Amino acid sequence: MSGRASIVIEKDAHGYYAYCPELPGCQTQAGSVDQAVDRMREAIELYWETLSEEEKRVLVSQEILTTTIEVRVA
């Protein structure tokens, strides 16, 4: 079975920090964006294995949308 999960990747002073908003505590750090994506894929797959069927149903029904907006900065 396959599915989709949202991930957020933020650059910081140490590299990249990534997390999955649908899965509290599912996060990783990496030296590159590609590495962050690969590590998140693995983290999500491992996290998913720990969930009950009910938890899985609830989590896959979430929809997280992201976008960017332009704002005026004083």
mmCIF file of the N, C-alpha and C atoms, coordinates in Angstrom:
data_MODEL
# 
_entry.id   MODEL 
# 
loop_
_atom_site.group_PDB 
_atom_site.id 
_atom_site.type_symbol 
_atom_site.label_atom_id 
_atom_site.label_alt_id 
_atom_site.label_comp_id 
_atom_site.label_asym_id 
_atom_site.label_entity_id 
_atom_site.label_seq_id 
_atom_site.pdbx_PDB_ins_code 
_atom_site.Cartn_x 
_atom_site.Cartn_y 
_atom_site.Cartn_z 
_atom_site.occupancy 
_atom_site.B_iso_or_equiv 
_atom_site.pdbx_formal_charge 
_atom_site.auth_seq_id 
_atom_site.auth_comp_id 
_atom_site.auth_asym_id 
_atom_site.auth_atom_id 
_atom_site.pdbx_PDB_model_num 
ATOM 1   N N  . MET A 1 1  ? 0.842  -1.172 0.000  1.00 0.00 ? 1  MET A N  1 
ATOM 2   C CA . MET A 1 1  ? 0.000  0.000  0.000  1.00 0.00 ? 1  MET A CA 1 
ATOM 3   C C  . MET A 1 1  ? 0.893  1.243  0.000  1.00 0.00 ? 1  MET A C  1 
ATOM 4   N N  . SER A 1 2  ? 0.470  2.254  -0.711 1.00 0.00 ? 2  SER A N  1 
ATOM 5   C CA . SER A 1 2  ? 1.204  3.510  -0.684 1.00 0.00 ? 2  SER A CA 1 
ATOM 6   C C  . SER A 1 2  ? 0.230  4.649  -0.429 1.00 0.00 ? 2  SER A C  1 
ATOM 7   N N  . GLY A 1 3  ? 0.753  5.752  -0.010 1.00 0.00 ? 3  GLY A N  1 
ATOM 8   C CA . GLY A 1 3  ? -0.071 6.914  0.272  1.00 0.00 ? 3  GLY A CA 1 
ATOM 9   C C  . GLY A 1 3  ? 0.789  8.157  0.226  1.00 0.00 ? 3  GLY A C  1 
ATOM 10  N N  . ARG A 1 4  ? 0.204  9.260  0.612  1.00 0.00 ? 4  ARG A N  1 
ATOM 11  C CA . ARG A 1 4  ? 0.922  10.530 0.604  1.00 0.00 ? 4  ARG A CA 1 
ATOM 12  C C  . ARG A 1 4  ? 0.982  11.090 2.012  1.00 0.00 ? 4  ARG A C  1 
ATOM 13  N N  . ALA A 1 5  ? 2.068  11.780 2.295  1.00 0.00 ? 5  ALA A N  1 
ATOM 14  C CA . ALA A 1 5  ? 2.220  12.464 3.577  1.00 0.00 ? 5  ALA A CA 1 
ATOM 15  C C  . ALA A 1 5  ? 2.838  13.832 3.293  1.00 0.00 ? 5  ALA A C  1 
ATOM 16  N N  . SER A 1 6  ? 2.451  14.800 4.070  1.00 0.00 ? 6  SER A N  1 
ATOM 17  C CA . SER A 1 6  ? 3.028  16.134 3.952  1.00 0.00 ? 6  SER A CA 1 
ATOM 18  C C  . SER A 1 6  ? 4.330  16.173 4.729  1.00 0.00 ? 6  SER A C  1 
ATOM 19  N N  . ILE A 1 7  ? 5.341  16.809 4.168  1.00 0.00 ? 7  ILE A N  1 
ATOM 20  C CA . ILE A 1 7  ? 6.556  17.058 4.938  1.00 0.00 ? 7  ILE A CA 1 
ATOM 21  C C  . ILE A 1 7  ? 6.937  18.528 4.784  1.00 0.00 ? 7  ILE A C  1 
ATOM 22  N N  . VAL A 1 8  ? 7.524  19.052 5.830  1.00 0.00 ? 8  VAL A N  1 
ATOM 23  C CA . VAL A 1 8  ? 8.023  20.420 5.839  1.00 0.00 ? 8  VAL A CA 1 
ATOM 24  C C  . VAL A 1 8  ? 9.523  20.330 6.049  1.00 0.00 ? 8  VAL A C  1 
ATOM 25  N N  . ILE A 1 9  ? 10.262 21.061 5.233  1.00 0.00 ? 9  ILE A N  1 
ATOM 26  C CA . ILE A 1 9  ? 11.715 21.073 5.348  1.00 0.00 ? 9  ILE A CA 1 
ATOM 27  C C  . ILE A 1 9  ? 12.154 22.518 5.559  1.00 0.00 ? 9  ILE A C  1 
ATOM 28  N N  . GLU A 1 10 ? 12.908 22.728 6.632  1.00 0.00 ? 10 GLU A N  1 
ATOM 29  C CA . GLU A 1 10 ? 13.392 24.069 6.971  1.00 0.00 ? 10 GLU A CA 1 
ATOM 30  C C  . GLU A 1 10 ? 14.915 24.053 7.010  1.00 0.00 ? 10 GLU A C  1 
ATOM 31  N N  . LYS A 1 11 ? 15.518 25.052 6.391  1.00 0.00 ? 11 LYS A N  1 
ATOM 32  C CA . LYS A 1 11 ? 16.977 25.179 6.445  1.00 0.00 ? 11 LYS A CA 1 
ATOM 33  C C  . LYS A 1 11 ? 17.336 25.921 7.724  1.00 0.00 ? 11 LYS A C  1 
ATOM 34  N N  . ASP A 1 12 ? 18.345 25.410 8.413  1.00 0.00 ? 12 ASP A N  1 
ATOM 35  C CA . ASP A 1 12 ? 18.838 26.103 9.601  1.00 0.00 ? 12 ASP A CA 1 
ATOM 36  C C  . ASP A 1 12 ? 20.368 26.115 9.574  1.00 0.00 ? 12 ASP A C  1 
ATOM 37  N N  . ALA A 1 13 ? 20.973 26.586 10.621 1.00 0.00 ? 13 ALA A N  1 
ATOM 38  C CA . ALA A 1 13 ? 22.428 26.726 10.673 1.00 0.00 ? 13 ALA A CA 1 
ATOM 39  C C  . ALA A 1 13 ? 23.158 25.386 10.585 1.00 0.00 ? 13 ALA A C  1 
ATOM 40  N N  . HIS A 1 14 ? 22.461 24.283 10.865 1.00 0.00 ? 14 HIS A N  1 
ATOM 41  C CA . HIS A 1 14 ? 23.088 22.965 10.900 1.00 0.00 ? 14 HIS A CA 1 
ATOM 42  C C  . HIS A 1 14 ? 22.759 22.105 9.693  1.00 0.00 ? 14 HIS A C  1 
ATOM 43  N N  . GLY A 1 15 ? 21.962 22.602 8.780  1.00 0.00 ? 15 GLY A N  1 
ATOM 44  C CA . GLY A 1 15 ? 21.551 21.828 7.614  1.00 0.00 ? 15 GLY A CA 1 
ATOM 45  C C  . GLY A 1 15 ? 20.061 21.972 7.397  1.00 0.00 ? 15 GLY A C  1 
ATOM 46  N N  . TYR A 1 16 ? 19.362 20.849 7.373  1.00 0.00 ? 16 TYR A N  1 
ATOM 47  C CA . TYR A 1 16 ? 17.920 20.850 7.110  1.00 0.00 ? 16 TYR A CA 1 
ATOM 48  C C  . TYR A 1 16 ? 17.185 20.053 8.185  1.00 0.00 ? 16 TYR A C  1 
ATOM 49  N N  . TYR A 1 17 ? 16.107 20.624 8.652  1.00 0.00 ? 17 TYR A N  1 
ATOM 50  C CA . TYR A 1 17 ? 15.235 19.994 9.637  1.00 0.00 ? 17 TYR A CA 1 
ATOM 51  C C  . TYR A 1 17 ? 13.936 19.682 8.910  1.00 0.00 ? 17 TYR A C  1 
ATOM 52  N N  . ALA A 1 18 ? 13.444 18.464 9.030  1.00 0.00 ? 18 ALA A N  1 
ATOM 53  C CA . ALA A 1 18 ? 12.229 18.059 8.334  1.00 0.00 ? 18 ALA A CA 1 
ATOM 54  C C  . ALA A 1 18 ? 11.280 17.366 9.298  1.00 0.00 ? 18 ALA A C  1 
ATOM 55  N N  . TYR A 1 19 ? 9.977  17.574 9.065  1.00 0.00 ? 19 TYR A N  1 
ATOM 56  C CA . TYR A 1 19 ? 8.977  16.904 9.890  1.00 0.00 ? 19 TYR A CA 1 
ATOM 57  C C  . TYR A 1 19 ? 7.695  16.680 9.094  1.00 0.00 ? 19 TYR A C  1 
ATOM 58  N N  . CYS A 1 20 ? 6.864  15.796 9.620  1.00 0.00 ? 20 CYS A N  1 
ATOM 59  C CA . CYS A 1 20 ? 5.587  15.461 9.010  1.00 0.00 ? 20 CYS A CA 1 
ATOM 60  C C  . CYS A 1 20 ? 4.480  15.969 9.929  1.00 0.00 ? 20 CYS A C  1 
ATOM 61  N N  . PRO A 1 21 ? 3.739  17.011 9.525  1.00 0.00 ? 21 PRO A N  1 
ATOM 62  C CA . PRO A 1 21 ? 2.700  17.580 10.394 1.00 0.00 ? 21 PRO A CA 1 
ATOM 63  C C  . PRO A 1 21 ? 1.614  16.580 10.807 1.00 0.00 ? 21 PRO A C  1 
ATOM 64  N N  . GLU A 1 22 ? 1.326  15.610 9.974  1.00 0.00 ? 22 GLU A N  1 
ATOM 65  C CA . GLU A 1 22 ? 0.291  14.619 10.306 1.00 0.00 ? 22 GLU A CA 1 
ATOM 66  C C  . GLU A 1 22 ? 0.718  13.641 11.396 1.00 0.00 ? 22 GLU A C  1 
ATOM 67  N N  . LEU A 1 23 ? 2.015  13.499 11.580 1.00 0.00 ? 23 LEU A N  1 
ATOM 68  C CA . LEU A 1 23 ? 2.538  12.494 12.508 1.00 0.00 ? 23 LEU A CA 1 
ATOM 69  C C  . LEU A 1 23 ? 3.374  13.172 13.593 1.00 0.00 ? 23 LEU A C  1 
ATOM 70  N N  . PRO A 1 24 ? 2.766  13.524 14.701 1.00 0.00 ? 24 PRO A N  1 
ATOM 71  C CA . PRO A 1 24 ? 3.487  14.236 15.767 1.00 0.00 ? 24 PRO A CA 1 
ATOM 72  C C  . PRO A 1 24 ? 4.756  13.497 16.185 1.00 0.00 ? 24 PRO A C  1 
ATOM 73  N N  . GLY A 1 25 ? 5.863  14.233 16.213 1.00 0.00 ? 25 GLY A N  1 
ATOM 74  C CA . GLY A 1 25 ? 7.129  13.652 16.621 1.00 0.00 ? 25 GLY A CA 1 
ATOM 75  C C  . GLY A 1 25 ? 7.915  12.992 15.505 1.00 0.00 ? 25 GLY A C  1 
ATOM 76  N N  . CYS A 1 26 ? 7.352  12.903 14.319 1.00 0.00 ? 26 CYS A N  1 
ATOM 77  C CA . CYS A 1 26 ? 8.041  12.284 13.187 1.00 0.00 ? 26 CYS A CA 1 
ATOM 78  C C  . CYS A 1 26 ? 8.885  13.358 12.511 1.00 0.00 ? 26 CYS A C  1 
ATOM 79  N N  . GLN A 1 27 ? 10.191 13.307 12.752 1.00 0.00 ? 27 GLN A N  1 
ATOM 80  C CA . GLN A 1 27 ? 11.079 14.369 12.286 1.00 0.00 ? 27 GLN A CA 1 
ATOM 81  C C  . GLN A 1 27 ? 12.482 13.830 12.071 1.00 0.00 ? 27 GLN A C  1 
ATOM 82  N N  . THR A 1 28 ? 13.300 14.605 11.374 1.00 0.00 ? 28 THR A N  1 
ATOM 83  C CA . THR A 1 28 ? 14.684 14.220 11.137 1.00 0.00 ? 28 THR A CA 1 
ATOM 84  C C  . THR A 1 28 ? 15.508 15.458 10.805 1.00 0.00 ? 28 THR A C  1 
ATOM 85  N N  . GLN A 1 29 ? 16.802 15.270 10.725 1.00 0.00 ? 29 GLN A N  1 
ATOM 86  C CA . GLN A 1 29 ? 17.736 16.312 10.283 1.00 0.00 ? 29 GLN A CA 1 
ATOM 87  C C  . GLN A 1 29 ? 18.622 15.714 9.207  1.00 0.00 ? 29 GLN A C  1 
ATOM 88  N N  . ALA A 1 30 ? 19.129 16.581 8.323  1.00 0.00 ? 30 ALA A N  1 
ATOM 89  C CA . ALA A 1 30 ? 19.978 16.104 7.241  1.00 0.00 ? 30 ALA A CA 1 
ATOM 90  C C  . ALA A 1 30 ? 20.871 17.228 6.737  1.00 0.00 ? 30 ALA A C  1 
ATOM 91  N N  . GLY A 1 31 ? 21.846 16.850 5.928  1.00 0.00 ? 31 GLY A N  1 
ATOM 92  C CA . GLY A 1 31 ? 22.756 17.822 5.371  1.00 0.00 ? 31 GLY A CA 1 
ATOM 93  C C  . GLY A 1 31 ? 22.310 18.396 4.044  1.00 0.00 ? 31 GLY A C  1 
ATOM 94  N N  . SER A 1 32 ? 21.318 17.763 3.401  1.00 0.00 ? 32 SER A N  1 
ATOM 95  C CA . SER A 1 32 ? 20.808 18.253 2.122  1.00 0.00 ? 32 SER A CA 1 
ATOM 96  C C  . SER A 1 32 ? 19.302 18.017 2.053  1.00 0.00 ? 32 SER A C  1 
ATOM 97  N N  . VAL A 1 33 ? 18.656 18.691 1.126  1.00 0.00 ? 33 VAL A N  1 
ATOM 98  C CA . VAL A 1 33 ? 17.209 18.515 0.947  1.00 0.00 ? 33 VAL A CA 1 
ATOM 99  C C  . VAL A 1 33 ? 16.912 17.075 0.526  1.00 0.00 ? 33 VAL A C  1 
ATOM 100 N N  . ASP A 1 34 ? 17.683 16.557 -0.438 1.00 0.00 ? 34 ASP A N  1 
ATOM 101 C CA . ASP A 1 34 ? 17.442 15.179 -0.894 1.00 0.00 ? 34 ASP A CA 1 
ATOM 102 C C  . ASP A 1 34 ? 17.579 14.177 0.243  1.00 0.00 ? 34 ASP A C  1 
ATOM 103 N N  . GLN A 1 35 ? 18.582 14.369 1.062  1.00 0.00 ? 35 GLN A N  1 
ATOM 104 C CA . GLN A 1 35 ? 18.794 13.479 2.202  1.00 0.00 ? 35 GLN A CA 1 
ATOM 105 C C  . GLN A 1 35 ? 17.640 13.620 3.202  1.00 0.00 ? 35 GLN A C  1 
ATOM 106 N N  . ALA A 1 36 ? 17.147 14.845 3.400  1.00 0.00 ? 36 ALA A N  1 
ATOM 107 C CA . ALA A 1 36 ? 16.019 15.071 4.304  1.00 0.00 ? 36 ALA A CA 1 
ATOM 108 C C  . ALA A 1 36 ? 14.779 14.340 3.799  1.00 0.00 ? 36 ALA A C  1 
ATOM 109 N N  . VAL A 1 37 ? 14.523 14.398 2.498  1.00 0.00 ? 37 VAL A N  1 
ATOM 110 C CA . VAL A 1 37 ? 13.371 13.701 1.920  1.00 0.00 ? 37 VAL A CA 1 
ATOM 111 C C  . VAL A 1 37 ? 13.513 12.199 2.112  1.00 0.00 ? 37 VAL A C  1 
ATOM 112 N N  . ASP A 1 38 ? 14.693 11.659 1.821  1.00 0.00 ? 38 ASP A N  1 
ATOM 113 C CA . ASP A 1 38 ? 14.916 10.217 1.984  1.00 0.00 ? 38 ASP A CA 1 
ATOM 114 C C  . ASP A 1 38 ? 14.735 9.786  3.442  1.00 0.00 ? 38 ASP A C  1 
ATOM 115 N N  . ARG A 1 39 ? 15.293 10.575 4.350  1.00 0.00 ? 39 ARG A N  1 
ATOM 116 C CA . ARG A 1 39 ? 15.173 10.234 5.774  1.00 0.00 ? 39 ARG A CA 1 
ATOM 117 C C  . ARG A 1 39 ? 13.722 10.346 6.254  1.00 0.00 ? 39 ARG A C  1 
ATOM 118 N N  . MET A 1 40 ? 12.991 11.334 5.741  1.00 0.00 ? 40 MET A N  1 
ATOM 119 C CA . MET A 1 40 ? 11.581 11.460 6.137  1.00 0.00 ? 40 MET A CA 1 
ATOM 120 C C  . MET A 1 40 ? 10.764 10.294 5.606  1.00 0.00 ? 40 MET A C  1 
ATOM 121 N N  . ARG A 1 41 ? 11.045 9.865  4.395  1.00 0.00 ? 41 ARG A N  1 
ATOM 122 C CA . ARG A 1 41 ? 10.330 8.704  3.840  1.00 0.00 ? 41 ARG A CA 1 
ATOM 123 C C  . ARG A 1 41 ? 10.512 7.500  4.768  1.00 0.00 ? 41 ARG A C  1 
ATOM 124 N N  . GLU A 1 42 ? 11.740 7.265  5.181  1.00 0.00 ? 42 GLU A N  1 
ATOM 125 C CA . GLU A 1 42 ? 12.025 6.143  6.076  1.00 0.00 ? 42 GLU A CA 1 
ATOM 126 C C  . GLU A 1 42 ? 11.352 6.346  7.438  1.00 0.00 ? 42 GLU A C  1 
ATOM 127 N N  . ALA A 1 43 ? 11.440 7.562  7.982  1.00 0.00 ? 43 ALA A N  1 
ATOM 128 C CA . ALA A 1 43 ? 10.832 7.842  9.290  1.00 0.00 ? 43 ALA A CA 1 
ATOM 129 C C  . ALA A 1 43 ? 9.317  7.646  9.252  1.00 0.00 ? 43 ALA A C  1 
ATOM 130 N N  . ILE A 1 44 ? 8.689  8.111  8.179  1.00 0.00 ? 44 ILE A N  1 
ATOM 131 C CA . ILE A 1 44 ? 7.230  7.975  8.054  1.00 0.00 ? 44 ILE A CA 1 
ATOM 132 C C  . ILE A 1 44 ? 6.843  6.502  7.947  1.00 0.00 ? 44 ILE A C  1 
ATOM 133 N N  . GLU A 1 45 ? 7.572  5.747  7.141  1.00 0.00 ? 45 GLU A N  1 
ATOM 134 C CA . GLU A 1 45 ? 7.265  4.314  7.000  1.00 0.00 ? 45 GLU A CA 1 
ATOM 135 C C  . GLU A 1 45 ? 7.398  3.588  8.333  1.00 0.00 ? 45 GLU A C  1 
ATOM 136 N N  . LEU A 1 46 ? 8.438  3.906  9.093  1.00 0.00 ? 46 LEU A N  1 
ATOM 137 C CA . LEU A 1 46 ? 8.615  3.273  10.403 1.00 0.00 ? 46 LEU A CA 1 
ATOM 138 C C  . LEU A 1 46 ? 7.532  3.715  11.388 1.00 0.00 ? 46 LEU A C  1 
ATOM 139 N N  . TYR A 1 47 ? 7.209  4.989  11.389 1.00 0.00 ? 47 TYR A N  1 
ATOM 140 C CA . TYR A 1 47 ? 6.165  5.533  12.265 1.00 0.00 ? 47 TYR A CA 1 
ATOM 141 C C  . TYR A 1 47 ? 4.831  4.855  11.952 1.00 0.00 ? 47 TYR A C  1 
ATOM 142 N N  . TRP A 1 48 ? 4.524  4.725  10.670 1.00 0.00 ? 48 TRP A N  1 
ATOM 143 C CA . TRP A 1 48 ? 3.254  4.151  10.216 1.00 0.00 ? 48 TRP A CA 1 
ATOM 144 C C  . TRP A 1 48 ? 3.063  2.738  10.763 1.00 0.00 ? 48 TRP A C  1 
ATOM 145 N N  . GLU A 1 49 ? 4.164  1.988  10.864 1.00 0.00 ? 49 GLU A N  1 
ATOM 146 C CA . GLU A 1 49 ? 4.098  0.614  11.368 1.00 0.00 ? 49 GLU A CA 1 
ATOM 147 C C  . GLU A 1 49 ? 3.668  0.547  12.823 1.00 0.00 ? 49 GLU A C  1 
ATOM 148 N N  . THR A 1 50 ? 3.824  1.638  13.578 1.00 0.00 ? 50 THR A N  1 
ATOM 149 C CA . THR A 1 50 ? 3.482  1.648  14.999 1.00 0.00 ? 50 THR A CA 1 
ATOM 150 C C  . THR A 1 50 ? 2.022  1.997  15.261 1.00 0.00 ? 50 THR A C  1 
ATOM 151 N N  . LEU A 1 51 ? 1.286  2.403  14.220 1.00 0.00 ? 51 LEU A N  1 
ATOM 152 C CA . LEU A 1 51 ? -0.082 2.888  14.410 1.00 0.00 ? 51 LEU A CA 1 
ATOM 153 C C  . LEU A 1 51 ? -1.122 1.781  14.332 1.00 0.00 ? 51 LEU A C  1 
ATOM 154 N N  . SER A 1 52 ? -2.212 1.967  15.076 1.00 0.00 ? 52 SER A N  1 
ATOM 155 C CA . SER A 1 52 ? -3.352 1.053  14.976 1.00 0.00 ? 52 SER A CA 1 
ATOM 156 C C  . SER A 1 52 ? -4.128 1.386  13.699 1.00 0.00 ? 52 SER A C  1 
ATOM 157 N N  . GLU A 1 53 ? -5.004 0.501  13.317 1.00 0.00 ? 53 GLU A N  1 
ATOM 158 C CA . GLU A 1 53 ? -5.816 0.743  12.120 1.00 0.00 ? 53 GLU A CA 1 
ATOM 159 C C  . GLU A 1 53 ? -6.680 2.001  12.281 1.00 0.00 ? 53 GLU A C  1 
ATOM 160 N N  . GLU A 1 54 ? -7.220 2.227  13.465 1.00 0.00 ? 54 GLU A N  1 
ATOM 161 C CA . GLU A 1 54 ? -8.028 3.426  13.713 1.00 0.00 ? 54 GLU A CA 1 
ATOM 162 C C  . GLU A 1 54 ? -7.181 4.693  13.576 1.00 0.00 ? 54 GLU A C  1 
ATOM 163 N N  . GLU A 1 55 ? -5.979 4.678  14.142 1.00 0.00 ? 55 GLU A N  1 
ATOM 164 C CA . GLU A 1 55 ? -5.088 5.837  14.018 1.00 0.00 ? 55 GLU A CA 1 
ATOM 165 C C  . GLU A 1 55 ? -4.750 6.103  12.548 1.00 0.00 ? 55 GLU A C  1 
ATOM 166 N N  . LYS A 1 56 ? -4.521 5.060  11.792 1.00 0.00 ? 56 LYS A N  1 
ATOM 167 C CA . LYS A 1 56 ? -4.235 5.218  10.368 1.00 0.00 ? 56 LYS A CA 1 
ATOM 168 C C  . LYS A 1 56 ? -5.405 5.858  9.634  1.00 0.00 ? 56 LYS A C  1 
ATOM 169 N N  . ARG A 1 57 ? -6.624 5.406  9.932  1.00 0.00 ? 57 ARG A N  1 
ATOM 170 C CA . ARG A 1 57 ? -7.813 5.977  9.273  1.00 0.00 ? 57 ARG A CA 1 
ATOM 171 C C  . ARG A 1 57 ? -7.935 7.467  9.564  1.00 0.00 ? 57 ARG A C  1 
ATOM 172 N N  . VAL A 1 58 ? -7.713 7.860  10.805 1.00 0.00 ? 58 VAL A N  1 
ATOM 173 C CA . VAL A 1 58 ? -7.812 9.272  11.189 1.00 0.00 ? 58 VAL A CA 1 
ATOM 174 C C  . VAL A 1 58 ? -6.743 10.089 10.482 1.00 0.00 ? 58 VAL A C  1 
ATOM 175 N N  . LEU A 1 59 ? -5.521 9.593  10.474 1.00 0.00 ? 59 LEU A N  1 
ATOM 176 C CA . LEU A 1 59 ? -4.412 10.353 9.901  1.00 0.00 ? 59 LEU A CA 1 
ATOM 177 C C  . LEU A 1 59 ? -4.508 10.503 8.386  1.00 0.00 ? 59 LEU A C  1 
ATOM 178 N N  . VAL A 1 60 ? -4.956 9.469  7.682  1.00 0.00 ? 60 VAL A N  1 
ATOM 179 C CA . VAL A 1 60 ? -5.051 9.595  6.226  1.00 0.00 ? 60 VAL A CA 1 
ATOM 180 C C  . VAL A 1 60 ? -6.208 10.486 5.803  1.00 0.00 ? 60 VAL A C  1 
ATOM 181 N N  . SER A 1 61 ? -7.127 10.789 6.717  1.00 0.00 ? 61 SER A N  1 
ATOM 182 C CA . SER A 1 61 ? -8.242 11.666 6.360  1.00 0.00 ? 61 SER A CA 1 
ATOM 183 C C  . SER A 1 61 ? -7.875 13.139 6.500  1.00 0.00 ? 61 SER A C  1 
ATOM 184 N N  . GLN A 1 62 ? -6.709 13.440 7.064  1.00 0.00 ? 62 GLN A N  1 
ATOM 185 C CA . GLN A 1 62 ? -6.277 14.827 7.203  1.00 0.00 ? 62 GLN A CA 1 
ATOM 186 C C  . GLN A 1 62 ? -5.802 15.360 5.854  1.00 0.00 ? 62 GLN A C  1 
ATOM 187 N N  . GLU A 1 63 ? -6.039 16.646 5.661  1.00 0.00 ? 63 GLU A N  1 
ATOM 188 C CA . GLU A 1 63 ? -5.526 17.299 4.461  1.00 0.00 ? 63 GLU A CA 1 
ATOM 189 C C  . GLU A 1 63 ? -4.792 18.554 4.901  1.00 0.00 ? 63 GLU A C  1 
ATOM 190 N N  . ILE A 1 64 ? -3.512 18.600 4.636  1.00 0.00 ? 64 ILE A N  1 
ATOM 191 C CA . ILE A 1 64 ? -2.691 19.743 5.010  1.00 0.00 ? 64 ILE A CA 1 
ATOM 192 C C  . ILE A 1 64 ? -2.235 20.422 3.725  1.00 0.00 ? 64 ILE A C  1 
ATOM 193 N N  . LEU A 1 65 ? -2.579 21.671 3.593  1.00 0.00 ? 65 LEU A N  1 
ATOM 194 C CA . LEU A 1 65 ? -2.217 22.446 2.411  1.00 0.00 ? 65 LEU A CA 1 
ATOM 195 C C  . LEU A 1 65 ? -1.196 23.501 2.800  1.00 0.00 ? 65 LEU A C  1 
ATOM 196 N N  . THR A 1 66 ? -0.233 23.708 1.952  1.00 0.00 ? 66 THR A N  1 
ATOM 197 C CA . THR A 1 66 ? 0.729  24.780 2.186  1.00 0.00 ? 66 THR A CA 1 
ATOM 198 C C  . THR A 1 66 ? 0.809  25.645 0.938  1.00 0.00 ? 66 THR A C  1 
ATOM 199 N N  . THR A 1 67 ? 1.104  26.896 1.155  1.00 0.00 ? 67 THR A N  1 
ATOM 200 C CA . THR A 1 67 ? 1.290  27.837 0.063  1.00 0.00 ? 67 THR A CA 1 
ATOM 201 C C  . THR A 1 67 ? 2.163  28.975 0.561  1.00 0.00 ? 67 THR A C  1 
ATOM 202 N N  . THR A 1 68 ? 2.500  29.848 -0.305 1.00 0.00 ? 68 THR A N  1 
ATOM 203 C CA . THR A 1 68 ? 3.216  31.043 0.101  1.00 0.00 ? 68 THR A CA 1 
ATOM 204 C C  . THR A 1 68 ? 2.371  32.252 -0.274 1.00 0.00 ? 68 THR A C  1 
ATOM 205 N N  . ILE A 1 69 ? 2.505  33.297 0.484  1.00 0.00 ? 69 ILE A N  1 
ATOM 206 C CA . ILE A 1 69 ? 1.808  34.542 0.177  1.00 0.00 ? 69 ILE A CA 1 
ATOM 207 C C  . ILE A 1 69 ? 2.817  35.676 0.205  1.00 0.00 ? 69 ILE A C  1 
ATOM 208 N N  . GLU A 1 70 ? 2.522  36.703 -0.529 1.00 0.00 ? 70 GLU A N  1 
ATOM 209 C CA . GLU A 1 70 ? 3.378  37.869 -0.528 1.00 0.00 ? 70 GLU A CA 1 
ATOM 210 C C  . GLU A 1 70 ? 2.865  38.841 0.517  1.00 0.00 ? 70 GLU A C  1 
ATOM 211 N N  . VAL A 1 71 ? 3.770  39.348 1.332  1.00 0.00 ? 71 VAL A N  1 
ATOM 212 C CA . VAL A 1 71 ? 3.402  40.313 2.379  1.00 0.00 ? 71 VAL A CA 1 
ATOM 213 C C  . VAL A 1 71 ? 4.312  41.522 2.282  1.00 0.00 ? 71 VAL A C  1 
ATOM 214 N N  . ARG A 1 72 ? 3.796  42.635 2.705  1.00 0.00 ? 72 ARG A N  1 
ATOM 215 C CA . ARG A 1 72 ? 4.597  43.858 2.715  1.00 0.00 ? 72 ARG A CA 1 
ATOM 216 C C  . ARG A 1 72 ? 5.383  43.892 4.013  1.00 0.00 ? 72 ARG A C  1 
ATOM 217 N N  . VAL A 1 73 ? 6.682  44.131 3.913  1.00 0.00 ? 73 VAL A N  1 
ATOM 218 C CA . VAL A 1 73 ? 7.551  44.190 5.086  1.00 0.00 ? 73 VAL A CA 1 
ATOM 219 C C  . VAL A 1 73 ? 7.970  45.639 5.256  1.00 0.00 ? 73 VAL A C  1 
ATOM 220 N N  . ALA A 1 74 ? 7.721  46.171 6.439  1.00 0.00 ? 74 ALA A N  1 
ATOM 221 C CA . ALA A 1 74 ? 8.017  47.587 6.689  1.00 0.00 ? 74 ALA A CA 1 
ATOM 222 C C  . ALA A 1 74 ? 9.490  47.863 6.717  1.00 0.00 ? 74 ALA A C  1 
# 
